[in-house]
Amino acid sequence: MPAARYAYFGPRGTFTEAALRTLPHDPGAELAPYPSVPAALEAVRAGDAAAAMVPIENSVEGGVPATLDELANGEPLVVTREVLLPVRFALMARPGTRLEDVRSFGTFPHAEAQCRKWVAENLPRATYQTAASTAAAAEAIASGTATYDAALSAPIAAATYGLDVLADGLGDNPHAVTRFVLVSRPVPPPLPTGADRTSIVLFIREDHPGALLEILTELAVRGVNLTRIESRPTGQGLGRYLFSIDCEGHVDEAAVGEALMGLRRVCAETRYLGSYPRAEASPAPASTSSDSAFREAQAWLARVRERGNG
């Protein structure tokens, strides 16, 4: 059998590649960079890759629109794993370059924004030039085509492109984290671990008072905890939105399963995006949404129906 092929949002040397490399792979698996999130996910849909690693959420910048929109539309895909990666940058240059030699640097705008204070304090005279990605900046430095002296990139890019690290661990927000997801064609979910997350996309029937409250109620009355909710335009006209949601729990658990059935009833479309282990694997606190609580409630209802007395 040929080795598995995994797509990721490239080019080589990105945080996305670093996230993918934290997961175990088949021996000889090919890690293939793609120029955009849609291209990486389309490779999965087309059968050119077994799965794709893409960014979905950043603790500083919020959700990644390209990923949210691709998962909400097109042929269905599911999330099977997630990775949380601290976002710390490195300033890198061609061998022989010193920090004091840097008069300009290139990087992606989000990276420049997250390192602005460090740059002001350590490279006060350096000018910033925009690059297509942090890895693209490193690649340009290595190839000699850059019009700047250094690149502000993911640390993995230095080894990828043979550059020297002039400074590392950079970032004005020490708590910055990006969440990545591994996406495949639809497969049965793994067994519950007790520390899982379920992702869904909800399309409301029409814009009306209380539409969001109807969605939240289906989750709240069953004790299902939301970990993320974002609205995105459907593209079908102003005022028409979908909701991208993550919640604690697994589709095989009673609370989450009943919540999904309720959402299916009140929404025009409910797209299931998978149940998978949370990267932060500590179990959720015990609550009235536990399976044991639901089993007790079901037994009580059965007694009421049978004997008229619970």
N, C-alpha and C positions, 0 to 999 in steps of 0.2 A: 504494500500500500504506500502511495506517495505521502511524504511528510505534510503535516497540516500547514496552511498558509494563513497568517494573521495580518489583517490590514490595520493601519493606524494613521492618524492625522499627522502628516509629515511636514517638512522633509526629515531626514535623519537628524538626530540630535535634539529632538523636542522633548518637552516634559511628557508628552503623550507616549513617546517611545520609552521613556524612563518608567512610566506607569505600567506599560505592557510588560516590561522586563521584570517587574516584581512578581508576576504570576508564573507558575510552573508551565512549561511548554513541552510538547512532544520533542523527543530527540530529533534534531535536524529541522525543526520547524522554521519556516521562512517568515520573517517579519518584514512586511512590505509597506513602505510609506506611500501615502496618497496626498495629493495637493490640497484637499479640502475635506471637511467632514462629510458632505454629501457624497463625494467620490468614494470615500472609505466605506460608507454604509451601502452604497450601490454595489460595491464589489461583493458584499455579503449577499445582497438580494440576487445578484447575478450568478452566485455560486462560485465566484472567483476566489473567495476567502471563506474560511470556516467561521471567522468572527472578526470584529473590528473594535479597536479601542479608541474612544473619542472622549473629549472633555464634555461635561454636562453642567457643572456648577463650580463657581469660585466664591470663596468666602468674602472677597473684596468687591469683585465685579458683578456677582450674581450669576444667573443662569446663562448658558451659552445658546443663543437663539438658533444657530444653525443646527445644533443637535436636537433641541426641543422640537423644532419644526419638522425635521426629517423623521423623527420617531412618531410624530402625530399624523403624518401623511405617507402615502405610498404603500407598498406592500408591507404587511406587518412584520415587525422585528421584536425581539425580546432581549431584555437585559439579563445576563447570567451571573455577572460578578461586578463588583465595584472596587475602586482603589482610591484611597485618600493620599495625596502627595503634598507635603509641605512645599510651598513655592519660595525657594531661595535661589537667587541668581548668582552668576559668576561673571566677572569681567575678564575677557580673554583676548589674546592678541598673538601675532606671529612670534615664534621664538626669537629672543633677543630684545623684545620690546619691554621697556620698563614703565611702571605706572606713571612716572613723571613725564614720559614721552607722549602720553595720550592727550591729544588736543581735540579729538572728535571720536564719537562712538556711534554705532548703529544698533538698533533693536526695534522690537515691536512696540507700538504705543502703550499698551497695557504694562509692559515691563518697565518702560521709562517712567510711567506714572508711579509704579510701586517702588522705584529706587531713586526718586527725585531728591529726597533729602540727603541720601548718601552721596549722590553725585555732586550736589551743591557744596557739601562739606569737604569732599575729597578730590573732586575734579572741577573746581569752580570756574575754570576758563574753558572747559571742554564743551563743544557744541554737539547737539544731538541730531542724528539723521534717521529717518524712518526706514525700517526694513519690512519685508513682507511677513517675516516671523523672526523670533529670536534665533532659530537655527539658520535661517537664510542669512542673517547677519554674520554668523560664525562661518558659514560656507563661503561667503564673499571675502572675508578676511583671509581664509586659507587659500583661496584660488587667486588672490592678488587682484581681484576686480573691485574691491571695496574702495570707496572714496573717503573712508574713515579709518582711524587707527586701531580701534578695538571694537569688540562686540559684547553686548550685555545679553547673555544667553543662559539656557539651562546648563548646569554643570556637566551633563553628559556630552554636550557639544564639544567640549575641549578635547576629550579623548577621541571622539568621532572624527574631528577634523585636524588633529595634531597641533593644537594650539596651547600656548602657555596660559595658565591662570594667574592673573595679576592680583585679583581679590575675589574672595568667595563668601558665601553665606550672606549675600546682600539682599536687602528688602526692608523697607521702612516699617512694614507691619509684620511683627514676628509671628503672628497667628495666621498669616495667609495660607490657605489650603485650597487645592483644586481637587474636585471629585471627578474621577473618570469612570466610565462604564464600559464593560465588554459586552458587545451586542452580537447576537446570532440570529439565524432564522428561527421561527417558533419551535420550541422544544418543551417537553413537560418540565415543570419546575423541579428543582432539587427538593429533597425532603426538608421539612422545617428544622431549623437549628435552635430556635428559641431566641435568636437575635437576627431577625430578618427584616427586609424592607420590600414593600410592594409598590410598583409604579404603574400609574394609569393616566390616560388622557380622556377628558370628558368634554363632550360637545353639548351645550344646552339646546333645548328645543327652540326657544326664541327668547329674545331679550324681554324680561318681565320682572316686576318687583319681587324680590326674594329668591331669584334664581340661584345665586351663590349660597344663600342660607339653606335652600333645599339640599344642596350637595353636602354642605358641612354637617347638616343635621343627620344625614344617613351615617356619617362616620362618628359623630359625637355621641349619639344615643347608644352606640355599641362600644364606646370606649376606645375607638381606634384613633391613635395619635398621629396627627399630621407632622411630617418633618419638612415638607416643602410644598408650596402651592404658588403657581405663576399663571397669569393669563397671557395668551398669545392670540393675535388676530387670526381668524380662519382664512382670510383672503377673499371672503365672499361678500364683503361690503363693510362700511363703517358700522361700528357697534356690534359686530358679530365676533365673539371670542370663544376660545376653548380654554380649558384649565388643565395644566400639567401638574400632577400631584404625586408626591411620595408619602407613604405612611408606614408606620411600624407594623410588623406582622407579616404573615404568610397566607397565601390564598387557601391553603388547606386548613387554616384555623377558622373556627366557627365565626368569630367576630368579623374578620376580614371578608370571609366568604359571604356572610349575610349583608355586609355593607356593599359589596360589589353587586349583589342582586338588587339591593335597593337603588343603587346608582343607575343600574341598567334600566330600572323602571322609570326614573325621573329624567334621564338624559336622552337626547336624540341618538347619541352614539357613545359607547363606552369601549375604549381601546385598552386592553390589558397589555402592559409592557413587561411583566415578569415579577416573580418573587425570588429573592436571592439573599445570601448572607450579607449583613451589614459589615462594612469594613471595620467599624468600631464594634467589636463583637460582644460587648457586655449586654446581657439580657435586659429587656425592658422590665421596669418595675411591675410586680404583680398588680392586677387590677380586676375590675368587674368584667373586663373583656376577655379574660382567660377562658380556655376551652373548658376547664372544670366548672367555671361559673355558668357557662352556657349549658353544659350537660345537666347541672343541677336544676337550672331553670326549665329545660326541656322535660326532665323527669317530673317536676312539679306540675307543668302544664298537662302532661299525660295523666297524672293522677286526678287533676281537676276534670278533664274530659271523661275519664272513666268513672269516677266516683262522685263528682260534684263537690269534692273537698280535697284541697291540697295538703 
